[in-house]
Amino acid sequence: MFQDSRGIIWLGTQGGGMIRFEGKEFHSYTTNDGLFSNSVRAFAEDRHGNIWIGTDDGLNLFNGISISGFKNIPELYGDPILCILEDKQGDIWIGTRSSGLLRIRQIKKDTLITERYDSDNGLSSDFIFSLYEDTRGRIWAGTYGQGINILTPRDTSIVIETLLPQINIPATRIICMEEDASGNMWVGSIDAGAFCIMNEGEGTGKIKSLSESVSLKNEVIWSILADSKGNLWFGTGTKGAIKLKENRMIFFSDSLGMPGNQVYEILEDYEGNIWFSTFGNGICRYGGDHFAHYSEYDGLSNNLVSSIEQDINGNIWIATLGGGLNALDPDLPVPDFIHYGENVGITDKSINDIVLGRDGSFWIATPSNGIAYFNGKKFVYLTEKEGLINNYVNSLLIDESRDLLWCGTRGGISIFNGTGFFNISELSDPGLINNEVQHIIMDQTGNIWVATLGGLAKFYEGTMTDYDEMEGLFYKQLHTLAEDKDGNIWIGTFGGGLFVFDVLADSMPISFVADNTILSSNNIYSLIFQDDSTLLVATNRGLDRVTLDKFKKISGVKNYNRSDGFKGLENQLNAAFKDESGNIWFGTTGGLTRYNPKVEYLSLNSPLLHLTDIDLFYQDVNWNEISDSVTPWYEVPYALELPYSSNNLTFKFVAISNTNPDKVTYQFFLDGLDKDFTPPTRSNEITYSGLKPGQYTLNVVVTNVNQIKSEPLDYSFVINPPFWQTWWFYSIVIFLVALGVYSYIKYRERQLIRKNRELEMKVLERTAEIRRQKSVIEEKNKNLEAANVEISEQKNVIETKNRDITDSIKYAQRIQNALLPSYEILKESFSDSFILFKPRDIVSGDFYWVKRKNGEVIVVAADCTGHGVPGSFMSMLGISFLNEIVDKNNITEPGEILNHLRELVITSLKQRHADSETRDGMDIAICKINYEQNKLWFAGANNPLWFIRCGELKEQRADRMPIAIYDEMNEFNTHTINLQKGDAIYMFSDGYADQFGGPAGKKFKYKPFQELLVSLQEKNMEEQKVILNGKIEEWRGDFEQIDDIIVVGMKY
């Protein structure tokens, strides 16, 4: 296993040939492609970029286009090639099974100049298993049975030194060698484990074993790696991988996620990621140890971690929802959780929060039994009976300066002074802004800040101040608070993203900071500062590391989810804690996660970007047969030149960034067509259709998970014009036009001479002409009468054509009605339902769509751009795409359906930019209902979903993006609603609310529309349809219907 200069990782297999891996996809090469054998044992890349391949039947060379071999050299054909090395001079060294060591000194086309070293001229064995070149330029050749040979090149010769088994070194069968940062050589063997040959300092020549442990001394060491961070890695036969860091061994085995314990090869890629290959269990990547995850599998009492604290002895205390209390010593090499529950008087296994005082006090908050403190032997509970305002307690705060305990509950705030409670709620005077208290913190100056589900409150010296929209807090469902070094309060909301309270602002102190356009979610559960300029935002979709500049503006955001090692993903409310060592702990729904930013390695290397293929009219093309020359490794044309008719091109790329290939984004800019780069997308291909003749340069930039951009990749190509647009054709036309003008002038000269001669004759004829005038006038009168007859006939023709056009549109209506699904499909799923469908013209730009799939029903109400014939074209396009996405691609998740629908609309309408002229699309609402689960999943593009339960109308908002090219191209969100019997569900276009009418000629509007629907809940759906239709017709009166109308109603 090795990585070449292009970033490609090459894997050798036992029987499966050679594997090429580029981050996501694998491609294999076998004997059918030119390999001598499908058992591949060694790789090396020379300075020309060629790949040398060692197989069981000889040596192959891959130049990126074809694989060749060396059958004319007996030592390189038929004998297993076990190791390959290119030295600093560019010479290739080949280790074989029985032909010793070969040195290839020069390559002249198909001729190799080789030198052979074997047991006849100084080697201890002809069985060469491993090769390594040290920093001094010496070649170390490890043999299988006779120790190590060290070859030192001189001017015209090679000096060979032998390290013999049991004399110089403890092992006979040498498997691998690696030089560490100090210049010492580490050796892996079959029979003596790993040992170090000291090459520097006072201990030069001495042997040091990896471990005095008998189990490691006898362990087979298959591979050794000295990584770029100064660590040593060892691949073992039975114990997985071992990391030697600062003389401490860390073991990685199948219990920690390794696919197998027999590690054959270890590789560090260009970004610093560590890769392991195993015997029979594939490969895996080590993502670093900055995240550590603990779950019930590791001894945690419950995976729902709700609060974390650290005591004065350094122990970490973990509260759970369902498993009571846990304690963990973070310094232990193996986690050992101690559980506390009924043994210390904890009667409620669910704990919402814990706080520890500097005096050793320990308090817990529960969701049903109030609060409790530890009296030295057990926990003693204080509930509503003792004066607590509410037994459901979310948050606790110890104010040690005033010797008070603040309790945030679902019923308000209780302040405990050691003997009794002082309570504050909405009913107090003054009243709390909202009773649902989620979090309480104290700032540097002693102010107490309270986050509620209805706004923010501050307590200072006996006064309380509320903050809501008037101060800039436009989203009042607050979850969490955090203070920065300047005393500003950062506010995390549920559904509204991130806000900040500027303590120095004179007016409007609260301002919006960020939402899910850059954060992983708008639902923020915890905020905690890693340092003065780094805010960690824990959400329901992972962790966001937000970097702030000196003005407290966001300069960068990195998201962590499962693919980055943040396994818990969904964080718990205010379950974040920074310990005395700088580790930051998070409680999630999947367990406990520790984040150590000190050991996180962020590679600054940019992705390696390659153009991999070019399709013509969406078809794969063999460019070897068309182009004069192609690039190696991907075989795309060097200089692409196409005729004007070949103007639909799809460019495909691969960006190698193994840290997290799923988070690589691409931006494209076609110089000669585009005005700017496209918005970032995770699609690695782009199609340009209908290109006009001209010269083009495609510029591509990719960005990896660490926000490091690649160098731009430029690819130029030419679309040749048709012959009538070429310079030579223009020259011929100009010549012919000039010749014609000259000929015309000469012709006119002759004509003028002739006409002068005729002028005298015309004077004589004038008198006769006057006499003819009378007869001409009489003839014109007759022509006018004939013209009147002709006009009458043309009127009849126009009326006939109008009838034909109307008939055509009515036929289009029949086609549209045929494409629309039968109302019976909806009736089968919802016996009480209706569809109010009122096109403005004969055909409609609104449409509905219903599909039963896998026991679920999918319902769509859509509003396309325009109405009449143009709108109907868009509606038929939308129906066709929905059929393809759901039936053909088997996609039923509403958000994913909208993502795919948007891609198809953008591609079909050739939309390039958000400010382009082609911005046609549609607003749409889509829901999926599962009767067995009593659930509804909804996604919307501008159009929301209303549902009425127990007489109350609730709205599920849509994403503020259309199904078309737009300034923001985020993925559509899918929302889940738990349904109850009797719920009424409505989806609609804007046609109903936007209809003009009434006494003042104004729009009907949405609020009267909502009130009308609520008032109709005693009616069945068919009656509602009749009333809705009658109401809008009554409102419209003599006004024209301004838009198509679609309303879909369903009673669950």
TASUL-V601901 format. One line per field, one symbol per residue. burial: 1 if it has 24 or more other ideal C-beta (glycine too) atoms within 12 Angstrom, else 0. A space follows every 50 residues. Layout:
burial = ???
This chain:
burial = 11110111111110001111111000001110011111111111110001 11111111111101001111001011101111111110001111111011 11110000000101111100001111111111110001111111111111 10100001010110100111111111111100011111111111111010 00000011111000010011111111100011111111111111000011 11100101111111111111111111111001111111111111100101 11111111111000111111111111110100001010111000010111 11111100001111111111111100001011110001111111111110 00011111111111110000111111000001111111111110001111 11111111100001111100111011111111110011111111111111 11100000111111111111111111111100011111111111111100 01010011111101111111111111111000111111111111101001 11101111111111010000101000000110111110010100011011 11111111111011111111001100111111111111101010010111 11111111110010101110000000000000000000000000000000 00000000000000000000000000000000000000000000000000 00000000000110011011101001001101111111111111111111 11100111111111111110111111111011101100001111111111 11111111101110000011111111111100000111111111111100 00111101101111110011111110101000111111111111111000 00110000110111011000100110111011001100001111111111 11
